[in-house]
Structures are given as structure tokens and as C-alpha cells.
């Protein structure tokens, strides 16, 4: 699910899908570090992206 508002994008991601991508080696950076501590049945993660001006 993706929402936009002015200069931001909000994206909801399911924990079990992030874990799947982590195990396949598809993640890097901060998202990889966050996913290391997730369980598949955890609440969804909300990613907030800010557009450059």
C-alpha cells in the first residue's frame, strides 16, 4: 500500500515479505539492518520517503 502527501511517500511493507527478501539477499543499508531483528508475524513496517527539492 502506498500513500503520497506533498513531498513524502509512505509505503507499508509486510514483515514476512521483508524477511523473505532478506533471506534472498535482496536488501541493503538501513532496511537490511531493521529486517535482521524482525519476526515474520510482526506488525507491518511503514517506510517514509522524502523527495529531494
PDBQT receptor file of N, H, CA, C and O in Angstrom, charges set to zero:
ATOM      1  N   UNK A   1       0.846  -1.164   0.000  1.00  0.00    +0.000 N 
ATOM      2  CA  UNK A   1       0.000   0.000   0.000  1.00  0.00    +0.000 C 
ATOM      3  C   UNK A   1       0.900   1.239   0.000  1.00  0.00    +0.000 C 
ATOM      4  O   UNK A   1       1.841   1.320   0.789  1.00  0.00    +0.000 OA
ATOM      5  N   UNK A   2       0.619   2.187  -0.866  1.00  0.00    +0.000 N 
ATOM      6  H   UNK A   2      -0.146   2.122  -1.507  1.00  0.00    +0.000 HD
ATOM      7  CA  UNK A   2       1.443   3.387  -0.980  1.00  0.00    +0.000 C 
ATOM      8  C   UNK A   2       0.553   4.622  -0.874  1.00  0.00    +0.000 C 
ATOM      9  O   UNK A   2      -0.494   4.697  -1.517  1.00  0.00    +0.000 OA
ATOM     10  N   UNK A   3       0.975   5.592  -0.056  1.00  0.00    +0.000 N 
ATOM     11  H   UNK A   3       1.826   5.530   0.466  1.00  0.00    +0.000 HD
ATOM     12  CA  UNK A   3       0.281   6.865   0.088  1.00  0.00    +0.000 C 
ATOM     13  C   UNK A   3       1.259   7.981  -0.229  1.00  0.00    +0.000 C 
ATOM     14  O   UNK A   3       2.457   7.841   0.017  1.00  0.00    +0.000 OA
ATOM     15  N   UNK A   4       0.772   9.074  -0.764  1.00  0.00    +0.000 N 
ATOM     16  H   UNK A   4      -0.201   9.187  -0.964  1.00  0.00    +0.000 HD
ATOM     17  CA  UNK A   4       1.623  10.231  -1.008  1.00  0.00    +0.000 C 
ATOM     18  C   UNK A   4       1.001  11.462  -0.363  1.00  0.00    +0.000 C 
ATOM     19  O   UNK A   4      -0.220  11.581  -0.255  1.00  0.00    +0.000 OA
ATOM     20  N   UNK A   5       1.868  12.373   0.062  1.00  0.00    +0.000 N 
ATOM     21  H   UNK A   5       2.859  12.277  -0.026  1.00  0.00    +0.000 HD
ATOM     22  CA  UNK A   5       1.414  13.630   0.637  1.00  0.00    +0.000 C 
ATOM     23  C   UNK A   5       2.539  14.644   0.480  1.00  0.00    +0.000 C 
ATOM     24  O   UNK A   5       3.611  14.502   1.069  1.00  0.00    +0.000 OA
ATOM     25  N   UNK A   6       2.283  15.639  -0.302  1.00  0.00    +0.000 N 
ATOM     26  H   UNK A   6       1.413  15.753  -0.780  1.00  0.00    +0.000 HD
ATOM     27  CA  UNK A   6       3.249  16.696  -0.593  1.00  0.00    +0.000 C 
ATOM     28  C   UNK A   6       4.602  16.125  -1.008  1.00  0.00    +0.000 C 
ATOM     29  O   UNK A   6       4.721  15.547  -2.088  1.00  0.00    +0.000 OA
ATOM     30  N   UNK A   7       5.619  16.278  -0.167  1.00  0.00    +0.000 N 
ATOM     31  H   UNK A   7       5.522  16.748   0.711  1.00  0.00    +0.000 HD
ATOM     32  CA  UNK A   7       6.981  15.854  -0.501  1.00  0.00    +0.000 C 
ATOM     33  C   UNK A   7       7.330  14.472   0.043  1.00  0.00    +0.000 C 
ATOM     34  O   UNK A   7       8.503  14.098   0.068  1.00  0.00    +0.000 OA
ATOM     35  N   UNK A   8       6.329  13.708   0.480  1.00  0.00    +0.000 N 
ATOM     36  H   UNK A   8       5.376  14.011   0.460  1.00  0.00    +0.000 HD
ATOM     37  CA  UNK A   8       6.590  12.416   1.112  1.00  0.00    +0.000 C 
ATOM     38  C   UNK A   8       5.805  11.285   0.450  1.00  0.00    +0.000 C 
ATOM     39  O   UNK A   8       4.732  11.488  -0.116  1.00  0.00    +0.000 OA
ATOM     40  N   UNK A   9       6.379  10.091   0.543  1.00  0.00    +0.000 N 
ATOM     41  H   UNK A   9       7.252   9.926   1.003  1.00  0.00    +0.000 HD
ATOM     42  CA  UNK A   9       5.697   8.861   0.147  1.00  0.00    +0.000 C 
ATOM     43  C   UNK A   9       5.748   7.939   1.353  1.00  0.00    +0.000 C 
ATOM     44  O   UNK A   9       6.796   7.780   1.977  1.00  0.00    +0.000 OA
ATOM     45  N   UNK A  10       4.612   7.332   1.679  1.00  0.00    +0.000 N 
ATOM     46  H   UNK A  10       3.760   7.461   1.172  1.00  0.00    +0.000 HD
ATOM     47  CA  UNK A  10       4.511   6.397   2.788  1.00  0.00    +0.000 C 
ATOM     48  C   UNK A  10       4.188   5.027   2.204  1.00  0.00    +0.000 C 
ATOM     49  O   UNK A  10       3.220   4.880   1.458  1.00  0.00    +0.000 OA
ATOM     50  N   UNK A  11       4.992   4.031   2.540  1.00  0.00    +0.000 N 
ATOM     51  H   UNK A  11       5.778   4.150   3.146  1.00  0.00    +0.000 HD
ATOM     52  CA  UNK A  11       4.786   2.689   1.993  1.00  0.00    +0.000 C 
ATOM     53  C   UNK A  11       4.725   1.679   3.128  1.00  0.00    +0.000 C 
ATOM     54  O   UNK A  11       5.611   1.628   3.981  1.00  0.00    +0.000 OA
ATOM     55  N   UNK A  12       3.675   0.884   3.126  1.00  0.00    +0.000 N 
ATOM     56  H   UNK A  12       2.956   0.926   2.433  1.00  0.00    +0.000 HD
ATOM     57  CA  UNK A  12       3.511  -0.168   4.127  1.00  0.00    +0.000 C 
ATOM     58  C   UNK A  12       4.064  -1.469   3.561  1.00  0.00    +0.000 C 
ATOM     59  O   UNK A  12       3.744  -1.858   2.438  1.00  0.00    +0.000 OA
ATOM     60  N   UNK A  13       4.904  -2.140   4.361  1.00  0.00    +0.000 N 
ATOM     61  H   UNK A  13       5.164  -1.823   5.273  1.00  0.00    +0.000 HD
ATOM     62  CA  UNK A  13       5.510  -3.398   3.923  1.00  0.00    +0.000 C 
ATOM     63  C   UNK A  13       5.282  -4.465   4.988  1.00  0.00    +0.000 C 
ATOM     64  O   UNK A  13       5.454  -4.210   6.180  1.00  0.00    +0.000 OA
ATOM     65  N   UNK A  14       4.900  -5.640   4.556  1.00  0.00    +0.000 N 
ATOM     66  H   UNK A  14       4.760  -5.847   3.588  1.00  0.00    +0.000 HD
ATOM     67  CA  UNK A  14       4.645  -6.748   5.481  1.00  0.00    +0.000 C 
ATOM     68  C   UNK A  14       5.971  -7.343   5.960  1.00  0.00    +0.000 C 
ATOM     69  O   UNK A  14       6.910  -7.503   5.181  1.00  0.00    +0.000 OA
ATOM     70  N   UNK A  15       6.031  -7.665   7.245  1.00  0.00    +0.000 N 
ATOM     71  H   UNK A  15       5.269  -7.535   7.879  1.00  0.00    +0.000 HD
ATOM     72  CA  UNK A  15       7.259  -8.196   7.842  1.00  0.00    +0.000 C 
ATOM     73  C   UNK A  15       7.684  -9.510   7.194  1.00  0.00    +0.000 C 
ATOM     74  O   UNK A  15       8.875  -9.729   6.972  1.00  0.00    +0.000 OA
ATOM     75  N   UNK A  16       6.734 -10.380   6.890  1.00  0.00    +0.000 N 
ATOM     76  H   UNK A  16       5.767 -10.202   7.070  1.00  0.00    +0.000 HD
ATOM     77  CA  UNK A  16       7.108 -11.684   6.315  1.00  0.00    +0.000 C 
ATOM     78  C   UNK A  16       7.715 -11.517   4.920  1.00  0.00    +0.000 C 
ATOM     79  O   UNK A  16       8.587 -12.296   4.533  1.00  0.00    +0.000 OA
ATOM     80  N   UNK A  17       7.268 -10.515   4.161  1.00  0.00    +0.000 N 
ATOM     81  H   UNK A  17       6.560  -9.882   4.475  1.00  0.00    +0.000 HD
ATOM     82  CA  UNK A  17       7.865 -10.293   2.838  1.00  0.00    +0.000 C 
ATOM     83  C   UNK A  17       9.274  -9.714   2.962  1.00  0.00    +0.000 C 
ATOM     84  O   UNK A  17      10.170 -10.067   2.196  1.00  0.00    +0.000 OA
ATOM     85  N   UNK A  18       9.456  -8.833   3.924  1.00  0.00    +0.000 N 
ATOM     86  H   UNK A  18       8.728  -8.546   4.547  1.00  0.00    +0.000 HD
ATOM     87  CA  UNK A  18      10.800  -8.294   4.153  1.00  0.00    +0.000 C 
ATOM     88  C   UNK A  18      11.759  -9.409   4.556  1.00  0.00    +0.000 C 
ATOM     89  O   UNK A  18      12.898  -9.449   4.092  1.00  0.00    +0.000 OA
ATOM     90  N   UNK A  19      11.296 -10.321   5.424  1.00  0.00    +0.000 N 
ATOM     91  H   UNK A  19      10.370 -10.288   5.801  1.00  0.00    +0.000 HD
ATOM     92  CA  UNK A  19      12.146 -11.444   5.838  1.00  0.00    +0.000 C 
ATOM     93  C   UNK A  19      12.507 -12.324   4.646  1.00  0.00    +0.000 C 
ATOM     94  O   UNK A  19      13.638 -12.798   4.548  1.00  0.00    +0.000 OA
ATOM     95  N   UNK A  20      11.557 -12.545   3.743  1.00  0.00    +0.000 N 
ATOM     96  H   UNK A  20      10.638 -12.159   3.823  1.00  0.00    +0.000 HD
ATOM     97  CA  UNK A  20      11.825 -13.342   2.548  1.00  0.00    +0.000 C 
ATOM     98  C   UNK A  20      12.904 -12.669   1.695  1.00  0.00    +0.000 C 
ATOM     99  O   UNK A  20      13.838 -13.326   1.236  1.00  0.00    +0.000 OA
ATOM    100  N   UNK A  21      12.770 -11.358   1.487  1.00  0.00    +0.000 N 
ATOM    101  H   UNK A  21      12.011 -10.824   1.860  1.00  0.00    +0.000 HD
ATOM    102  CA  UNK A  21      13.761 -10.627   0.694  1.00  0.00    +0.000 C 
ATOM    103  C   UNK A  21      15.119 -10.607   1.382  1.00  0.00    +0.000 C 
ATOM    104  O   UNK A  21      16.155 -10.677   0.721  1.00  0.00    +0.000 OA
ATOM    105  N   UNK A  22      15.112 -10.511   2.713  1.00  0.00    +0.000 N 
ATOM    106  H   UNK A  22      14.270 -10.454   3.250  1.00  0.00    +0.000 HD
ATOM    107  CA  UNK A  22      16.357 -10.530   3.487  1.00  0.00    +0.000 C 
ATOM    108  C   UNK A  22      17.087 -11.862   3.293  1.00  0.00    +0.000 C 
ATOM    109  O   UNK A  22      18.299 -11.894   3.078  1.00  0.00    +0.000 OA
ATOM    110  N   UNK A  23      16.339 -12.945   3.373  1.00  0.00    +0.000 N 
ATOM    111  H   UNK A  23      15.355 -12.919   3.548  1.00  0.00    +0.000 HD
ATOM    112  CA  UNK A  23      16.932 -14.281   3.229  1.00  0.00    +0.000 C 
ATOM    113  C   UNK A  23      17.464 -14.522   1.809  1.00  0.00    +0.000 C 
ATOM    114  O   UNK A  23      18.388 -15.313   1.620  1.00  0.00    +0.000 OA
ATOM    115  N   UNK A  24      16.890 -13.849   0.826  1.00  0.00    +0.000 N 
ATOM    116  H   UNK A  24      16.139 -13.207   0.979  1.00  0.00    +0.000 HD
ATOM    117  CA  UNK A  24      17.345 -13.972  -0.563  1.00  0.00    +0.000 C 
ATOM    118  C   UNK A  24      18.490 -13.003  -0.876  1.00  0.00    +0.000 C 
ATOM    119  O   UNK A  24      19.043 -13.031  -1.975  1.00  0.00    +0.000 OA
ATOM    120  N   UNK A  25      18.851 -12.140   0.095  1.00  0.00    +0.000 N 
ATOM    121  H   UNK A  25      18.402 -12.118   0.989  1.00  0.00    +0.000 HD
ATOM    122  CA  UNK A  25      19.949 -11.203  -0.102  1.00  0.00    +0.000 C 
ATOM    123  C   UNK A  25      19.582  -9.990  -0.934  1.00  0.00    +0.000 C 
ATOM    124  O   UNK A  25      20.455  -9.376  -1.545  1.00  0.00    +0.000 OA
ATOM    125  N   UNK A  26      18.306  -9.635  -0.969  1.00  0.00    +0.000 N 
ATOM    126  H   UNK A  26      17.596 -10.134  -0.472  1.00  0.00    +0.000 HD
ATOM    127  CA  UNK A  26      17.839  -8.519  -1.797  1.00  0.00    +0.000 C 
ATOM    128  C   UNK A  26      17.870  -7.163  -1.087  1.00  0.00    +0.000 C 
ATOM    129  O   UNK A  26      17.666  -6.132  -1.728  1.00  0.00    +0.000 OA
ATOM    130  N   UNK A  27      18.119  -7.148   0.214  1.00  0.00    +0.000 N 
ATOM    131  H   UNK A  27      18.285  -7.986   0.734  1.00  0.00    +0.000 HD
ATOM    132  CA  UNK A  27      18.079  -5.895   0.972  1.00  0.00    +0.000 C 
ATOM    133  C   UNK A  27      19.481  -5.384   1.269  1.00  0.00    +0.000 C 
ATOM    134  O   UNK A  27      20.440  -6.153   1.328  1.00  0.00    +0.000 OA
ATOM    135  N   UNK A  28      19.583  -4.060   1.458  1.00  0.00    +0.000 N 
ATOM    136  H   UNK A  28      18.804  -3.435   1.410  1.00  0.00    +0.000 HD
ATOM    137  CA  UNK A  28      20.859  -3.459   1.847  1.00  0.00    +0.000 C 
ATOM    138  C   UNK A  28      20.597  -2.214   2.685  1.00  0.00    +0.000 C 
ATOM    139  O   UNK A  28      19.470  -1.723   2.743  1.00  0.00    +0.000 OA
ATOM    140  N   UNK A  29      21.609  -1.723   3.312  1.00  0.00    +0.000 N 
ATOM    141  H   UNK A  29      22.525  -2.122   3.265  1.00  0.00    +0.000 HD
ATOM    142  CA  UNK A  29      21.523  -0.491   4.088  1.00  0.00    +0.000 C 
ATOM    143  C   UNK A  29      20.658  -0.607   5.330  1.00  0.00    +0.000 C 
ATOM    144  O   UNK A  29      20.624  -1.647   5.988  1.00  0.00    +0.000 OA
ATOM    145  N   UNK A  30      19.954   0.487   5.642  1.00  0.00    +0.000 N 
ATOM    146  H   UNK A  30      19.981   1.332   5.107  1.00  0.00    +0.000 HD
ATOM    147  CA  UNK A  30      19.147   0.554   6.859  1.00  0.00    +0.000 C 
ATOM    148  C   UNK A  30      18.018  -0.472   6.872  1.00  0.00    +0.000 C 
ATOM    149  O   UNK A  30      17.703  -1.039   7.918  1.00  0.00    +0.000 OA
ATOM    150  N   UNK A  31      17.412  -0.710   5.713  1.00  0.00    +0.000 N 
ATOM    151  H   UNK A  31      17.668  -0.249   4.864  1.00  0.00    +0.000 HD
ATOM    152  CA  UNK A  31      16.317  -1.670   5.656  1.00  0.00    +0.000 C 
ATOM    153  C   UNK A  31      16.804  -3.080   6.004  1.00  0.00    +0.000 C 
ATOM    154  O   UNK A  31      16.097  -3.834   6.672  1.00  0.00    +0.000 OA
ATOM    155  N   UNK A  32      17.993  -3.429   5.558  1.00  0.00    +0.000 N 
ATOM    156  H   UNK A  32      18.568  -2.816   5.015  1.00  0.00    +0.000 HD
ATOM    157  CA  UNK A  32      18.567  -4.734   5.885  1.00  0.00    +0.000 C 
ATOM    158  C   UNK A  32      18.798  -4.852   7.387  1.00  0.00    +0.000 C 
ATOM    159  O   UNK A  32      18.510  -5.885   7.991  1.00  0.00    +0.000 OA
ATOM    160  N   UNK A  33      19.317  -3.788   7.980  1.00  0.00    +0.000 N 
ATOM    161  H   UNK A  33      19.550  -2.949   7.490  1.00  0.00    +0.000 HD
ATOM    162  CA  UNK A  33      19.605  -3.783   9.415  1.00  0.00    +0.000 C 
ATOM    163  C   UNK A  33      18.308  -3.905  10.242  1.00  0.00    +0.000 C 
ATOM    164  O   UNK A  33      18.276  -4.618  11.246  1.00  0.00    +0.000 OA
ATOM    165  N   UNK A  34      17.258  -3.216   9.819  1.00  0.00    +0.000 N 
ATOM    166  H   UNK A  34      17.285  -2.637   9.004  1.00  0.00    +0.000 HD
ATOM    167  CA  UNK A  34      15.972  -3.287  10.520  1.00  0.00    +0.000 C 
ATOM    168  C   UNK A  34      15.388  -4.693  10.413  1.00  0.00    +0.000 C 
ATOM    169  O   UNK A  34      14.862  -5.232  11.386  1.00  0.00    +0.000 OA
ATOM    170  N   UNK A  35      15.486  -5.274   9.235  1.00  0.00    +0.000 N 
ATOM    171  H   UNK A  35      15.913  -4.836   8.444  1.00  0.00    +0.000 HD
ATOM    172  CA  UNK A  35      14.878  -6.584   8.968  1.00  0.00    +0.000 C 
ATOM    173  C   UNK A  35      15.568  -7.709   9.734  1.00  0.00    +0.000 C 
ATOM    174  O   UNK A  35      14.947  -8.736  10.007  1.00  0.00    +0.000 OA
ATOM    175  N   UNK A  36      16.836  -7.533  10.084  1.00  0.00    +0.000 N 
ATOM    176  H   UNK A  36      17.340  -6.699   9.862  1.00  0.00    +0.000 HD
ATOM    177  CA  UNK A  36      17.559  -8.561  10.843  1.00  0.00    +0.000 C 
ATOM    178  C   UNK A  36      16.832  -8.932  12.132  1.00  0.00    +0.000 C 
ATOM    179  O   UNK A  36      16.882 -10.085  12.561  1.00  0.00    +0.000 OA
ATOM    180  N   UNK A  37      16.156  -7.965  12.752  1.00  0.00    +0.000 N 
ATOM    181  H   UNK A  37      16.116  -7.029  12.404  1.00  0.00    +0.000 HD
ATOM    182  CA  UNK A  37      15.513  -8.172  14.050  1.00  0.00    +0.000 C 
ATOM    183  C   UNK A  37      14.022  -8.468  13.954  1.00  0.00    +0.000 C 
ATOM    184  O   UNK A  37      13.359  -8.583  14.985  1.00  0.00    +0.000 OA
ATOM    185  N   UNK A  38      13.476  -8.596  12.745  1.00  0.00    +0.000 N 
ATOM    186  H   UNK A  38      14.014  -8.503  11.908  1.00  0.00    +0.000 HD
ATOM    187  CA  UNK A  38      12.045  -8.830  12.575  1.00  0.00    +0.000 C 
ATOM    188  C   UNK A  38      11.695 -10.308  12.672  1.00  0.00    +0.000 C 
ATOM    189  O   UNK A  38      12.501 -11.180  12.345  1.00  0.00    +0.000 OA
ATOM    190  N   UNK A  39      10.485 -10.566  13.124  1.00  0.00    +0.000 N 
ATOM    191  H   UNK A  39       9.830  -9.858  13.389  1.00  0.00    +0.000 HD
ATOM    192  CA  UNK A  39       9.881 -11.885  13.039  1.00  0.00    +0.000 C 
ATOM    193  C   UNK A  39       8.825 -11.818  11.946  1.00  0.00    +0.000 C 
ATOM    194  O   UNK A  39       8.281 -10.747  11.677  1.00  0.00    +0.000 OA
ATOM    195  N   UNK A  40       8.532 -12.935  11.319  1.00  0.00    +0.000 N 
ATOM    196  H   UNK A  40       8.974 -13.805  11.537  1.00  0.00    +0.000 HD
ATOM    197  CA  UNK A  40       7.577 -12.946  10.215  1.00  0.00    +0.000 C 
ATOM    198  C   UNK A  40       6.180 -12.513  10.633  1.00  0.00    +0.000 C 
ATOM    199  O   UNK A  40       5.418 -12.032   9.795  1.00  0.00    +0.000 OA
ATOM    200  N   UNK A  41       5.821 -12.669  11.904  1.00  0.00    +0.000 N 
ATOM    201  H   UNK A  41       6.440 -13.060  12.585  1.00  0.00    +0.000 HD
ATOM    202  CA  UNK A  41       4.478 -12.300  12.353  1.00  0.00    +0.000 C 
ATOM    203  C   UNK A  41       4.427 -10.920  13.021  1.00  0.00    +0.000 C 
ATOM    204  O   UNK A  41       3.430 -10.590  13.663  1.00  0.00    +0.000 OA
ATOM    205  N   UNK A  42       5.482 -10.112  12.881  1.00  0.00    +0.000 N 
ATOM    206  H   UNK A  42       6.292 -10.380  12.360  1.00  0.00    +0.000 HD
ATOM    207  CA  UNK A  42       5.484  -8.746  13.415  1.00  0.00    +0.000 C 
ATOM    208  C   UNK A  42       4.532  -7.856  12.632  1.00  0.00    +0.000 C 
ATOM    209  O   UNK A  42       4.099  -8.198  11.531  1.00  0.00    +0.000 OA
ATOM    210  N   UNK A  43       4.214  -6.711  13.219  1.00  0.00    +0.000 N 
ATOM    211  H   UNK A  43       4.566  -6.433  14.113  1.00  0.00    +0.000 HD
ATOM    212  CA  UNK A  43       3.359  -5.732  12.559  1.00  0.00    +0.000 C 
ATOM    213  C   UNK A  43       4.028  -5.213  11.285  1.00  0.00    +0.000 C 
ATOM    214  O   UNK A  43       5.248  -5.299  11.141  1.00  0.00    +0.000 OA
ATOM    215  N   UNK A  44       3.221  -4.671  10.355  1.00  0.00    +0.000 N 
ATOM    216  H   UNK A  44       2.230  -4.601  10.471  1.00  0.00    +0.000 HD
ATOM    217  CA  UNK A  44       3.798  -4.111   9.127  1.00  0.00    +0.000 C 
ATOM    218  C   UNK A  44       4.759  -2.951   9.424  1.00  0.00    +0.000 C 
ATOM    219  O   UNK A  44       4.641  -2.275  10.447  1.00  0.00    +0.000 OA
ATOM    220  N   UNK A  45       5.690  -2.744   8.525  1.00  0.00    +0.000 N 
ATOM    221  H   UNK A  45       5.785  -3.293   7.695  1.00  0.00    +0.000 HD
ATOM    222  CA  UNK A  45       6.664  -1.662   8.612  1.00  0.00    +0.000 C 
ATOM    223  C   UNK A  45       6.189  -0.542   7.697  1.00  0.00    +0.000 C 
ATOM    224  O   UNK A  45       5.712  -0.807   6.593  1.00  0.00    +0.000 OA
ATOM    225  N   UNK A  46       6.313   0.696   8.138  1.00  0.00    +0.000 N 
ATOM    226  H   UNK A  46       6.701   0.911   9.035  1.00  0.00    +0.000 HD
ATOM    227  CA  UNK A  46       5.967   1.839   7.294  1.00  0.00    +0.000 C 
ATOM    228  C   UNK A  46       7.261   2.555   6.936  1.00  0.00    +0.000 C 
ATOM    229  O   UNK A  46       7.993   3.026   7.806  1.00  0.00    +0.000 OA
ATOM    230  N   UNK A  47       7.527   2.627   5.635  1.00  0.00    +0.000 N 
ATOM    231  H   UNK A  47       6.932   2.245   4.928  1.00  0.00    +0.000 HD
ATOM    232  CA  UNK A  47       8.711   3.324   5.124  1.00  0.00    +0.000 C 
ATOM    233  C   UNK A  47       8.276   4.721   4.705  1.00  0.00    +0.000 C 
ATOM    234  O   UNK A  47       7.298   4.877   3.973  1.00  0.00    +0.000 OA
ATOM    235  N   UNK A  48       9.005   5.746   5.171  1.00  0.00    +0.000 N 
ATOM    236  H   UNK A  48       9.799   5.619   5.766  1.00  0.00    +0.000 HD
ATOM    237  CA  UNK A  48       8.708   7.128   4.829  1.00  0.00    +0.000 C 
ATOM    238  C   UNK A  48       9.844   7.647   3.963  1.00  0.00    +0.000 C 
ATOM    239  O   UNK A  48      11.000   7.673   4.386  1.00  0.00    +0.000 OA
ATOM    240  N   UNK A  49       9.504   8.062   2.744  1.00  0.00    +0.000 N 
ATOM    241  H   UNK A  49       8.565   8.041   2.401  1.00  0.00    +0.000 HD
ATOM    242  CA  UNK A  49      10.486   8.584   1.795  1.00  0.00    +0.000 C 
ATOM    243  C   UNK A  49      10.213  10.061   1.558  1.00  0.00    +0.000 C 
ATOM    244  O   UNK A  49       9.067  10.454   1.340  1.00  0.00    +0.000 OA
ATOM    245  N   UNK A  50      11.251  10.878   1.599  1.00  0.00    +0.000 N 
ATOM    246  H   UNK A  50      12.182  10.559   1.776  1.00  0.00    +0.000 HD
ATOM    247  CA  UNK A  50      11.111  12.309   1.337  1.00  0.00    +0.000 C 
ATOM    248  C   UNK A  50      11.779  12.628   0.017  1.00  0.00    +0.000 C 
ATOM    249  O   UNK A  50      12.937  12.274  -0.207  1.00  0.00    +0.000 OA
ATOM    250  N   UNK A  51      11.045  13.301  -0.858  1.00  0.00    +0.000 N 
ATOM    251  H   UNK A  51      10.104  13.589  -0.677  1.00  0.00    +0.000 HD
ATOM    252  CA  UNK A  51      11.585  13.704  -2.143  1.00  0.00    +0.000 C 
ATOM    253  C   UNK A  51      12.613  14.823  -1.969  1.00  0.00    +0.000 C 
ATOM    254  O   UNK A  51      12.471  15.675  -1.092  1.00  0.00    +0.000 OA
ATOM    255  N   UNK A  52      13.643  14.813  -2.809  1.00  0.00    +0.000 N 
ATOM    256  H   UNK A  52      13.757  14.122  -3.521  1.00  0.00    +0.000 HD
ATOM    257  CA  UNK A  52      14.601  15.909  -2.812  1.00  0.00    +0.000 C 
ATOM    258  C   UNK A  52      13.953  17.134  -3.444  1.00  0.00    +0.000 C 
ATOM    259  O   UNK A  52      13.094  17.025  -4.320  1.00  0.00    +0.000 OA
ATOM    260  N   UNK A  53      14.383  18.294  -2.980  1.00  0.00    +0.000 N 
ATOM    261  H   UNK A  53      15.081  18.382  -2.268  1.00  0.00    +0.000 HD
ATOM    262  CA  UNK A  53      13.830  19.535  -3.543  1.00  0.00    +0.000 C 
ATOM    263  C   UNK A  53      14.621  20.003  -4.721  1.00  0.00    +0.000 C 
ATOM    264  O   UNK A  53      14.295  21.030  -5.315  1.00  0.00    +0.000 OA
TER     265      UNK A  53
